[in-house]
Amino acid sequence: MKKIRWGIIGAANIAKQQVIPAIQQTSNAEIIAIASQSGKAQALATQFNIPKTYDTYEKLLESSDIDAVYIALPNTHHKTWALAAIQAKKHVLCEKPIVLHATDLIELQKASKRHNVILMEAFMYRFHPQMAKAKELLGQGVIGDILTIRSRFHFTIKDWQNDIRLNPNLGGGVLNDIGCYPLNAIHYLIEESPKTVQAIQGISNHQVDTHVAVQISYPLGILAQIDASFHGPMTQKIDIMGTKGTMQLPYAFRTDLNNHEGFIQYETNNENKTITVTANAYVEQIKAFQQAIENNEQPTYTEAQMLQQTTELEKINQVIKTAIPT
């Protein structure tokens, strides 16, 4: 099988620590080049034996040797470089949130069709098999009908002065950074359009949201609760209450922090069970993206699902921003 040749745009920690190693662990993938405007490209190229480096993103996109790009730039730069990559006829895997406005995503999706390339937002947790297994069990009714889902993601920022995630001009904020994961997980598990959405901000002494909670209701009566924070200890859980029992995923989003093991714990009147599922979510994401390229088909994380995610994230952001100090 012909190897898919990758270019890396940006030298963020997520690229260095997770995605570059994941691509290199995928049998039919190879990284041809990396581009960074921060001066970090050469160090990463040396560390990971990447043949070419570029000091501009344009030069990388001009290369005929590259089939696909991974974009790891600040949130506000995603649309510009995703569109440039698409127009250069490169397949695009872009870090979340892929864009901050639904109209921008629609533009990118139309462009990807026009140029016959695959576009996907990088929510790696979706590709860990614990998620598919949890959804299968819920579909089988192991805990009855879903009543409430609580999805949460917290960690503590260490450098409150310089962390890019606190920069309002670069699309910072906890909702965009990690709150988008719990929202995406609820979309994954429920597959309904929300009826109502309410959002509030907690601690608010920064120019971006750093502690938020969201409550969503669905037409069939399910209630969903999301919370995310830069102030608390690492927490990454999904809790589901059903009519016949409960289910928990204690390592829902970052299974790499648990030796790539995901746990599905469910309890009913007749059964108390833990299922362990092991896989590297980042590698599985690369495999799924490449499969879409090879088969010239939509990824399993579809265009419609990405648009729902972006639309709801934008709506919640609009509510949250009204509570941010100026």
N, C-alpha and C positions, 0 to 999 in steps of 0.2 A: 504494500500500500504506500502511495506517495505521501511523504511527510508534509504536513502543513507548516509553512514557514512563518514565524511570528516576528513582529516588531513590537517593542515595548516603548510606550510614550509616557514618560514620567518616571521618577525614581523614588516614589513614596515608599514608606515602610511596608505597606501591604504588597507592593510589587516585590520588594526585596525579600521579605520574610515568608510570603505565602505563594504568590502567583507565579513568579519566575521558577521557583523549585517545582511547583505543580506542573507547569508546562514541560519542564525537563524530565519529569517522572512519567510523562505520557508517551507511549511508544511511538506514535505516528506524528510527533510534534518536534520542532526544533526552533530555537530562538536565533534569528539571524542578526538582529540589530537592536540597539537601545538608544533612545534619544532623551536628553535632559537639558533644560536650560539653566539648571542649578549647578552644573559642573560635576554632578555625581555619576554621570554615565560611565566614565572610564573605570572608576572603582568597581562598579557593579559588573561591567564587562569582564574585568579581570577576575573578580570573584566567581563568576558563573561561566567563564569561558565563552562569552558572547563575541562573535567575530568582529562586528562593526559597531562603531559608536557615531552618533551625530550630535551636534550642538544646537540643532534646530529640529523641530518636528516636521517642517516642510521637507527637509532633506530625506528624512526617513520615509515619508509618504511617497517621495519620488522614486524610491527603489522598486525596481521590477522583481526583485528577489523575495518580496514579502507578500504573503497571502492574507494575513490577518494581523490586527493590532489589538493590543490591550492598553486601555487608557487609564492611567492612575494619576490624574491631575486634580487640582481643587475643583469643587463642584461647579463653580461658575464658568469653568473652562471646558466642561464636558461637551456642550453642544457644538462649540466652534470646531473642536478637533475631531469629534465624531463625524460631523458633516464633511470636514476636509478629508477624512479617511475614506468615507463612503464615496465621495466624488473621485477619489484616487482608486476606486474599485477594490478597497480592502474590506474584508469582513471585520466587524467591530465588536469587541467585548469591552464594555465600559463600566467602570466602577459605579456603584450606587451612590446617591441617586443619579440615574443617567442624565436627567435634566430636572430643572426645578419648576417647569411650566408644561402643562399638557400640550399646548400649542406647539412648543418646541419639539416634543416627542413625535407628534403627528408629522411635523416637517421631516424629521429624521427617518421615520418609518416610510414615508412616501419616497424619500431619496433612496433608501435602501432597496426598495422595489424597482425603482427606475434603473439603478445600477446593478441590480441582481446580486446583492451581497446580504449577508446575515448580520443582523444587529441584535445584541442582547445585553441586558443590564446584569451586572455581576452580583447576584445574590447567591453566593455559594451554598448557603445552608439548605436551600431548596433541593440540592442534588445529593445531600447525604441521605442514604436509604432509610434512616429513621423517620424522615418526614413522609415518604410514600407508605411506609408500614403503618404509621400512626393514622394516616388518612384511610388506609384500607381497613384497619380495625374499627375506626369510627363509622365507616360505611357499612360494616357488618353489624353495627349496633351493639358492640360489646359493652358500652356504657349507656345504652339507650339513646334517646334523642338528646342532642346538645342543647343545654340551657344557657350556659355562660362559658366564655373563654377569657382567661386573663393571660396576656402575653407581655413580658417585661424584659428589659435589657438595661443594665446599669453598670457603670464602672467609675472609678475616680480619676479625674484628670490630675496630673502631677504639676504641670507648668501652666499656671493660670495666666501668665503674662504673655507667653509666646506660642501657645498651641494654636495651630491653624484652624482647629475646629471651633475656636472662639472668635474667629474673624467674620464679621457680618458681610464684608465685601467679597468674601470667597464662598458664600453659601454655608456658613457655619451654623452651629446649633445642634442640640442633642437630637432633635427630631430628625433632621437630615442625616446625622451621623449614625446613630444606632436605633432611634425610635422607628426608623423606616423598616427595620427588621420585624419587630412585633406586628406592625401593620401588614406587612407582606405575608407573614405567617397566617394571620387571620384570613386574608384573602385566599391563601392556598388551601386552608382547611374548610372554609365555609363555601366559597364560590357563589356568593350572593352579592348583590349591590346593596349598600347600606341604605337604611330608611332615614336615620338621623345620625348626626355626628356632633358631639360636644367636646370641647377641648379647653383645658386650663393650664396655666403656668404656675409653678410653685416658686422656688427660689428665683429671684429676678434682679440680681445686682450686676448683670452683665449685659452687653449689647446684643446678645443672642439668647435663645432659650437654652436653659441648662437643666431643667427639671420640669417634665410635662406629664400630663395624664389626659387620656382620651377615652370617651365612652361612645360606643356605636350600637345602634339597634338595627335589627334586620327585619324584613317583612314577615318572616315566619316566627318571630318572637325571640330569636337568639339575641343575647346581649354580649358585647365584647368590650373588654377593658384593656387599655394599653398604658403602660407607664415606662418612662425612660429618664435617666439622670446621669449627669457627670459627677455627682457628689457621693454616691454610695459605693459599697463594695461590689465586686463583680457578681452579677446576677443575670442569668439568661434562661428564663424558665417560661414554659407554657403550661398552664393549668386549665383543665377542661372539666366542667361539671355537667353530667348527664342525668337523665331521669332514672338510670339504673346503677350509676357508679361514677367514678372519677378517673381521670387520666392525667399524668404529668410527664413532661419532657424536661428534665433538669438541666440538660446541656443542649438547648434547642438550636443555638446559633453558632457557637464556637466550640464545636466538638474537638477541634485541634488542641484546646486547653485541657482536654480529658483523654489524651492519647488517641484521639479520633473516634472515641467510643460514644455512641448515643444510647440513652436509656429511655425506654417507654415503659412507664409504670402505670398499671391500671388495677383498680379495685372495684369489685362488685359484690353482691351478696354471696355469690358462689365461688369467687375466684380473686386471688391477690397475686399478681404476676408481674415480673420484670423481664422485658426483652432487651437484650444487648445487641446493638448493631454497630459494626465497625467499618469505617471507610474514611478516606481523606476527601472531605467535601470539596476542596479546591481542585483536586485531580478529577473528581467526578464531574465538576462543572466544566473543566476543559474538555473532557471526553464528550459530554453532551453537546457543547458548542461545536466541536469539530464534527460530530456526527451530523449535525444540522448542515454544516458546510458540505460534507461529503455527499449527503443525500439531497442537497438543495431543497431543504424543507424548513419550516418554522421550527425554532427550538421548542422544547417542551415547556419552557417559560415563554408563553406566546405573546404576540403583539398586543392582543386584547388585554391580557393580564398585566403587561407592563403599563399599558395606558390607564387601566383602573388604578394601579399603584400610584402612578404619577398624579393622576387627577385627585385622588383622595389625599395624598401627601400635600399637594398644593392647597387644597381647601383647609386642611388642618393648620398649615403654616400661616394662612391668612388670619385665622382666629388667634393663634398663639402670638403673632406679632403685635396684636393690639395691646398685649400685656407686657411688652418689653420696654424697659425704660429708654428714653431718648437722651 
